[in-house]
Amino acid sequence: METTGQMSEDLWPEAFSDVLGDLAEASDGPHGVDVSWAWIGLSCSAGSDCPSHLCVAYADHAICTVDCLETANCPLGWICVRGQMDDAYCLPEP
């Protein structure tokens, strides 16, 4: 099943496959909450720590995120922010 905002299983690091494996099947969690973005915002120290392989500095630490073209590509409560090298990624709204 391919849906926008969901990563294919072959891109997930092994450490995430047990935890996130079922998300490829269904994105609705308890009470109808979309859990396909559940890993976004987790602390990381390198891209290999994140399913998206994108770990960026945020506030006083680093978080897992995804690249984007516009805010509509980001989870609710996050915005698309342009970086210094013509890249853009989702960060929490200020």
ROGUSE-353664 format. One record per atom (N, C-alpha, C): atom name; x, y, z. Coordinates in steps of 0.05 Angstrom, whole numbers, plus 5000, padded with zeros to 4 digits. Example, Ala and Ser with C-alpha at 12.3 -4.5 7.8 and 13.67 -1.06 7.14 Angstrom:
BEGIN
+------+------+------+------+
| atom |    X |    Y |    Z |
+------+------+------+------+
|    N | 5264 | 4886 | 5156 |
|   CA | 5246 | 4910 | 5156 |
|    C | 5264 | 4934 | 5156 |
|    N | 5257 | 4955 | 5142 |
|   CA | 5273 | 4979 | 5143 |
|    C | 5258 | 5001 | 5157 |
+------+------+------+------+
END
This chain:
BEGIN
+------+------+------+------+
| atom |    X |    Y |    Z |
+------+------+------+------+
|    N | 5017 | 4976 | 5000 |
|   CA | 5000 | 5000 | 5000 |
|    C | 5018 | 5025 | 5000 |
|    N | 5015 | 5042 | 4981 |
|   CA | 5031 | 5067 | 4980 |
|    C | 5012 | 5090 | 4987 |
|    N | 5020 | 5106 | 5006 |
|   CA | 5005 | 5130 | 5013 |
|    C | 5024 | 5153 | 5018 |
|    N | 5016 | 5177 | 5013 |
|   CA | 5033 | 5200 | 5018 |
|    C | 5040 | 5202 | 5047 |
|    N | 5066 | 5207 | 5052 |
|   CA | 5075 | 5210 | 5080 |
|    C | 5083 | 5184 | 5093 |
|    N | 5079 | 5161 | 5080 |
|   CA | 5087 | 5136 | 5092 |
|    C | 5112 | 5126 | 5077 |
|    N | 5132 | 5117 | 5091 |
|   CA | 5156 | 5107 | 5079 |
|    C | 5153 | 5078 | 5072 |
|    N | 5165 | 5069 | 5050 |
|   CA | 5165 | 5040 | 5044 |
|    C | 5182 | 5026 | 5064 |
|    N | 5175 | 5001 | 5069 |
|   CA | 5189 | 4985 | 5090 |
|    C | 5218 | 4982 | 5084 |
|    N | 5227 | 4981 | 5059 |
|   CA | 5255 | 4977 | 5053 |
|    C | 5272 | 5001 | 5060 |
|    N | 5261 | 5024 | 5067 |
|   CA | 5276 | 5047 | 5075 |
|    C | 5280 | 5049 | 5105 |
|    N | 5265 | 5033 | 5120 |
|   CA | 5266 | 5034 | 5149 |
|    C | 5291 | 5020 | 5160 |
|    N | 5306 | 5033 | 5178 |
|   CA | 5328 | 5018 | 5191 |
|    C | 5316 | 4994 | 5206 |
|    N | 5332 | 4973 | 5210 |
|   CA | 5323 | 4949 | 5224 |
|    C | 5312 | 4955 | 5251 |
|    N | 5324 | 4974 | 5266 |
|   CA | 5315 | 4980 | 5293 |
|    C | 5286 | 4989 | 5294 |
|    N | 5276 | 5001 | 5272 |
|   CA | 5248 | 5010 | 5271 |
|    C | 5229 | 4990 | 5260 |
|    N | 5239 | 4969 | 5247 |
|   CA | 5220 | 4951 | 5233 |
|    C | 5201 | 4937 | 5252 |
|    N | 5210 | 4929 | 5276 |
|   CA | 5192 | 4916 | 5295 |
|    C | 5171 | 4935 | 5305 |
|    N | 5179 | 4959 | 5311 |
|   CA | 5161 | 4979 | 5323 |
|    C | 5142 | 4990 | 5302 |
|    N | 5152 | 4996 | 5278 |
|   CA | 5136 | 5010 | 5258 |
|    C | 5126 | 4992 | 5236 |
|    N | 5133 | 4966 | 5236 |
|   CA | 5126 | 4948 | 5214 |
|    C | 5096 | 4948 | 5208 |
|    N | 5079 | 4948 | 5229 |
|   CA | 5051 | 4947 | 5225 |
|    C | 5040 | 4972 | 5212 |
|    N | 5054 | 4994 | 5214 |
|   CA | 5044 | 5020 | 5203 |
|    C | 5042 | 5019 | 5173 |
|    N | 5057 | 5002 | 5159 |
|   CA | 5054 | 5000 | 5130 |
|    C | 5027 | 4988 | 5123 |
|    N | 5016 | 4972 | 5141 |
|   CA | 4990 | 4960 | 5136 |
|    C | 4967 | 4979 | 5142 |
|    N | 4969 | 4994 | 5163 |
|   CA | 4947 | 5012 | 5171 |
|    C | 4959 | 5036 | 5186 |
|    N | 4949 | 5060 | 5180 |
|   CA | 4959 | 5084 | 5193 |
|    C | 4941 | 5093 | 5216 |
|    N | 4918 | 5081 | 5220 |
|   CA | 4900 | 5090 | 5241 |
|    C | 4907 | 5075 | 5267 |
|    N | 4913 | 5091 | 5287 |
|   CA | 4919 | 5080 | 5314 |
|    C | 4894 | 5081 | 5330 |
|    N | 4897 | 5079 | 5357 |
|   CA | 4874 | 5080 | 5375 |
|    C | 4858 | 5106 | 5371 |
|    N | 4832 | 5105 | 5372 |
|   CA | 4814 | 5128 | 5369 |
|    C | 4817 | 5142 | 5342 |
|    N | 4826 | 5127 | 5321 |
|   CA | 4828 | 5139 | 5295 |
|    C | 4851 | 5158 | 5291 |
|    N | 4870 | 5159 | 5309 |
|   CA | 4893 | 5177 | 5306 |
|    C | 4913 | 5166 | 5286 |
|    N | 4922 | 5182 | 5268 |
|   CA | 4941 | 5174 | 5248 |
|    C | 4969 | 5170 | 5261 |
|    N | 4979 | 5146 | 5262 |
|   CA | 5005 | 5141 | 5275 |
|    C | 5028 | 5137 | 5255 |
|    N | 5023 | 5141 | 5230 |
|   CA | 5044 | 5137 | 5210 |
|    C | 5067 | 5157 | 5214 |
|    N | 5062 | 5179 | 5228 |
|   CA | 5083 | 5199 | 5234 |
|    C | 5094 | 5196 | 5262 |
|    N | 5088 | 5174 | 5276 |
|   CA | 5095 | 5171 | 5304 |
|    C | 5125 | 5175 | 5310 |
|    N | 5142 | 5170 | 5292 |
|   CA | 5171 | 5172 | 5297 |
|    C | 5182 | 5200 | 5293 |
|    N | 5166 | 5217 | 5279 |
|   CA | 5175 | 5245 | 5274 |
|    C | 5178 | 5260 | 5300 |
|    N | 5201 | 5273 | 5304 |
|   CA | 5206 | 5288 | 5328 |
|    C | 5221 | 5273 | 5350 |
|    N | 5226 | 5247 | 5345 |
|   CA | 5242 | 5232 | 5364 |
|    C | 5271 | 5242 | 5363 |
|    N | 5284 | 5241 | 5386 |
|   CA | 5312 | 5250 | 5388 |
|    C | 5330 | 5231 | 5371 |
|    N | 5351 | 5242 | 5359 |
|   CA | 5369 | 5227 | 5343 |
|    C | 5397 | 5239 | 5345 |
|    N | 5417 | 5224 | 5337 |
|   CA | 5444 | 5234 | 5336 |
|    C | 5456 | 5232 | 5307 |
|    N | 5442 | 5217 | 5290 |
|   CA | 5451 | 5214 | 5262 |
|    C | 5427 | 5205 | 5245 |
|    N | 5429 | 5209 | 5220 |
|   CA | 5408 | 5202 | 5201 |
|    C | 5400 | 5173 | 5203 |
|    N | 5419 | 5156 | 5209 |
|   CA | 5413 | 5127 | 5211 |
|    C | 5395 | 5120 | 5235 |
|    N | 5390 | 5139 | 5253 |
|   CA | 5372 | 5135 | 5275 |
|    C | 5343 | 5139 | 5267 |
|    N | 5338 | 5150 | 5243 |
|   CA | 5311 | 5157 | 5235 |
|    C | 5302 | 5141 | 5210 |
|    N | 5276 | 5134 | 5209 |
|   CA | 5265 | 5120 | 5186 |
|    C | 5270 | 5136 | 5160 |
|    N | 5270 | 5162 | 5161 |
|   CA | 5273 | 5179 | 5138 |
|    C | 5303 | 5184 | 5132 |
|    N | 5320 | 5176 | 5150 |
|   CA | 5349 | 5181 | 5148 |
|    C | 5355 | 5211 | 5149 |
|    N | 5337 | 5227 | 5162 |
|   CA | 5341 | 5256 | 5164 |
|    C | 5339 | 5264 | 5193 |
|    N | 5362 | 5271 | 5205 |
|   CA | 5364 | 5280 | 5232 |
|    C | 5374 | 5309 | 5231 |
|    N | 5358 | 5328 | 5242 |
|   CA | 5365 | 5356 | 5240 |
|    C | 5366 | 5369 | 5267 |
|    N | 5383 | 5390 | 5270 |
|   CA | 5385 | 5405 | 5295 |
|    C | 5359 | 5420 | 5299 |
|    N | 5349 | 5419 | 5324 |
|   CA | 5324 | 5434 | 5331 |
|    C | 5327 | 5441 | 5360 |
|    N | 5324 | 5467 | 5366 |
|   CA | 5327 | 5477 | 5393 |
|    C | 5355 | 5468 | 5404 |
|    N | 5356 | 5454 | 5426 |
|   CA | 5381 | 5446 | 5438 |
|    C | 5388 | 5416 | 5433 |
|    N | 5375 | 5404 | 5414 |
|   CA | 5380 | 5375 | 5408 |
|    C | 5374 | 5370 | 5378 |
|    N | 5374 | 5346 | 5370 |
|   CA | 5368 | 5339 | 5342 |
|    C | 5344 | 5320 | 5342 |
|    N | 5328 | 5322 | 5320 |
|   CA | 5303 | 5306 | 5318 |
|    C | 5301 | 5293 | 5290 |
|    N | 5287 | 5271 | 5289 |
|   CA | 5281 | 5258 | 5264 |
|    C | 5259 | 5274 | 5250 |
|    N | 5262 | 5277 | 5224 |
|   CA | 5242 | 5292 | 5208 |
|    C | 5241 | 5281 | 5180 |
|    N | 5227 | 5295 | 5163 |
|   CA | 5225 | 5288 | 5134 |
|    C | 5230 | 5313 | 5118 |
|    N | 5237 | 5309 | 5092 |
|   CA | 5240 | 5332 | 5075 |
|    C | 5212 | 5340 | 5064 |
|    N | 5210 | 5364 | 5054 |
|   CA | 5184 | 5373 | 5045 |
|    C | 5187 | 5394 | 5023 |
|    N | 5165 | 5399 | 5009 |
|   CA | 5164 | 5420 | 4989 |
|    C | 5147 | 5443 | 5000 |
|    N | 5128 | 5436 | 5017 |
|   CA | 5110 | 5456 | 5029 |
|    C | 5098 | 5445 | 5055 |
|    N | 5086 | 5462 | 5071 |
|   CA | 5076 | 5454 | 5097 |
|    C | 5055 | 5432 | 5095 |
|    N | 5041 | 5430 | 5073 |
|   CA | 5021 | 5409 | 5069 |
|    C | 5034 | 5381 | 5069 |
|    N | 5060 | 5380 | 5064 |
|   CA | 5074 | 5354 | 5064 |
|    C | 5082 | 5345 | 5092 |
|    N | 5077 | 5362 | 5112 |
|   CA | 5086 | 5357 | 5140 |
|    C | 5062 | 5348 | 5157 |
|    N | 5067 | 5334 | 5179 |
|   CA | 5045 | 5326 | 5197 |
|    C | 5033 | 5351 | 5210 |
|    N | 5009 | 5347 | 5220 |
|   CA | 4994 | 5369 | 5233 |
|    C | 5011 | 5380 | 5256 |
|    N | 5013 | 5406 | 5257 |
|   CA | 5029 | 5420 | 5278 |
|    C | 5058 | 5424 | 5271 |
|    N | 5065 | 5417 | 5246 |
|   CA | 5092 | 5420 | 5236 |
|    C | 5091 | 5438 | 5211 |
|    N | 5113 | 5452 | 5205 |
|   CA | 5115 | 5469 | 5182 |
|    C | 5140 | 5462 | 5165 |
|    N | 5139 | 5468 | 5140 |
|   CA | 5161 | 5463 | 5122 |
|    C | 5180 | 5487 | 5124 |
|    N | 5205 | 5482 | 5131 |
|   CA | 5225 | 5504 | 5135 |
|    C | 5248 | 5500 | 5116 |
|    N | 5255 | 5521 | 5101 |
|   CA | 5277 | 5520 | 5082 |
|    C | 5304 | 5522 | 5097 |
|    N | 5322 | 5504 | 5090 |
|   CA | 5349 | 5504 | 5102 |
|    C | 5368 | 5522 | 5087 |
|    N | 5393 | 5520 | 5093 |
|   CA | 5413 | 5537 | 5081 |
|    C | 5423 | 5528 | 5054 |
|    N | 5420 | 5502 | 5048 |
|   CA | 5430 | 5492 | 5023 |
|    C | 5408 | 5483 | 5004 |
|    N | 5388 | 5500 | 5001 |
|   CA | 5365 | 5495 | 4984 |
|    C | 5350 | 5469 | 4990 |
|    N | 5352 | 5461 | 5016 |
|   CA | 5336 | 5438 | 5025 |
|    C | 5314 | 5448 | 5042 |
|    N | 5294 | 5432 | 5047 |
|   CA | 5272 | 5439 | 5065 |
|    C | 5263 | 5415 | 5080 |
|    N | 5255 | 5419 | 5105 |
|   CA | 5246 | 5396 | 5122 |
|    C | 5225 | 5406 | 5142 |
|    N | 5210 | 5387 | 5152 |
|   CA | 5188 | 5393 | 5170 |
|    C | 5199 | 5397 | 5199 |
|    N | 5190 | 5418 | 5212 |
|   CA | 5197 | 5424 | 5240 |
|    C | 5172 | 5431 | 5255 |
|    N | 5172 | 5428 | 5281 |
|   CA | 5148 | 5435 | 5297 |
|    C | 5142 | 5465 | 5293 |
|    N | 5117 | 5472 | 5293 |
|   CA | 5109 | 5500 | 5292 |
|    C | 5120 | 5515 | 5317 |
|    N | 5129 | 5540 | 5314 |
|   CA | 5139 | 5554 | 5337 |
|    C | 5116 | 5561 | 5357 |
+------+------+------+------+
END
